[in-house]
Amino acid sequence: MQKRRVPSKKVIKKYWQEYMIGIGKFDDEDDFWSDDHCFACGFDGPTERAHIMAKVLDGSDTVDNVHLLCAPCHKQSEYLDGSEYFMWLKNQTLISSILQGLSMSRSHRHMIQDFALMICK
């Protein structure tokens, strides 16, 4: 069995930088590179390398098929692909991520706590 070779987070960010800024997910390069932000909702926290087209649907491990998503967004995106995925990506916000995940996974509880702290400052 051959080991999978998913690109590093740095390689993924470099590849997607122009696109993500272009669709308004980030203000500029400084904003984009400032931390480990979810490409979809912008959450500033640990991200996971997520396939745009799932491996089970013959999606590749190439940089053009991988985004950096927080755990809740990764879970929400698992059944999306193609134009449906990119529409979801463009419209996803931190609030929509939280509201869609009201089953309250551990990650969402932490997102809500972090968000509450941020707006109360």
C-alpha positions in Angstrom: 0.0 0.0 0.0 1.4 3.4 -1.1 1.5 6.1 1.5 -0.7 9.2 0.8 1.1 12.4 0.1 -1.2 15.3 0.9 0.5 18.7 0.5 1.7 20.6 3.5 -0.4 23.5 4.9 2.2 26.0 3.7 2.0 24.6 0.1 -1.9 24.6 0.2 -2.0 28.2 1.5 0.5 29.3 -1.2 -1.6 27.7 -4.0 -5.0 29.1 -2.8 -3.9 32.5 -1.6 -5.0 34.5 -4.6 -8.3 32.7 -4.9 -9.2 33.1 -1.3 -8.4 36.8 -1.2 -10.2 37.2 -4.6 -13.5 35.8 -3.2 -13.3 38.0 -0.2 -12.5 35.4 2.5 -9.4 37.4 3.5 -8.6 41.1 3.2 -5.1 40.8 2.0 -1.9 38.6 2.1 -1.1 39.7 5.7 -4.6 38.6 6.8 -4.3 35.4 4.9 -0.9 34.4 6.3 -1.5 35.8 9.8 -2.5 32.5 11.4 -4.1 29.0 10.8 -7.5 30.2 9.6 -10.3 28.0 8.2 -10.7 28.8 4.5 -14.5 28.6 4.8 -15.5 30.3 8.0 -12.3 32.2 8.9 -12.1 30.6 12.4 -8.6 31.2 13.8 -7.7 27.8 15.2 -6.4 24.5 14.2 -7.3 23.5 10.6 -7.4 20.1 8.9 -6.4 19.3 5.3 -9.7 18.6 3.6 -10.3 17.2 0.2 -12.6 19.3 -2.1 -13.6 16.1 -4.0 -13.5 13.2 -1.6 -11.0 10.4 -2.0 -13.9 7.9 -2.2 -15.1 9.8 -5.3 -11.6 9.5 -6.8 -10.5 12.9 -5.5 -6.7 13.4 -5.6 -4.2 14.4 -2.9 -3.0 17.2 -5.2 -2.9 20.8 -3.9 -5.7 21.9 -6.2 -8.0 19.4 -4.4 -7.2 20.3 -0.8 -8.3 23.1 1.5 -7.7 24.0 5.1 -10.8 23.8 7.1 -11.7 23.8 10.8 -13.2 20.5 12.1 -16.8 21.7 12.0 -16.5 23.0 8.4 -14.6 19.9 7.3 -17.5 17.8 8.6 -20.1 20.1 6.9 -18.3 19.9 3.5 -17.9 16.2 3.4 -21.0 15.6 1.1 -20.3 18.6 -1.2 -18.2 18.7 -4.3 -17.7 20.8 -7.5 -19.8 23.9 -7.8 -21.9 23.1 -4.8 -18.7 23.0 -2.6 -17.4 26.3 -4.0 -20.8 28.0 -3.4 -20.8 26.7 0.2 -17.2 27.9 0.7 -17.9 31.4 -0.6 -21.0 31.8 1.6 -19.8 30.1 4.8 -19.1 32.4 7.8 -18.2 31.7 11.4 -21.8 32.3 12.4 -23.2 30.0 9.8 -20.7 27.3 10.8 -21.8 27.6 14.4 -25.5 27.6 13.5 -25.2 24.6 11.2 -23.5 22.7 13.9 -25.9 23.2 16.7 -25.5 19.6 17.6 -22.6 21.2 19.5 -19.6 19.2 18.8 -16.7 19.9 21.0 -15.1 22.0 18.3 -18.3 24.2 18.0 -18.4 24.7 21.7 -14.8 26.0 21.6 -15.7 28.2 18.5 -18.7 29.7 20.4 -16.5 30.4 23.5 -13.8 32.0 21.4 -16.3 34.0 19.4 -18.0 35.2 22.6 -14.7 36.3 24.1 -13.8 38.1 20.9 -17.0 40.2 20.7 -17.0 41.0 24.4 -13.5 42.6 24.2 
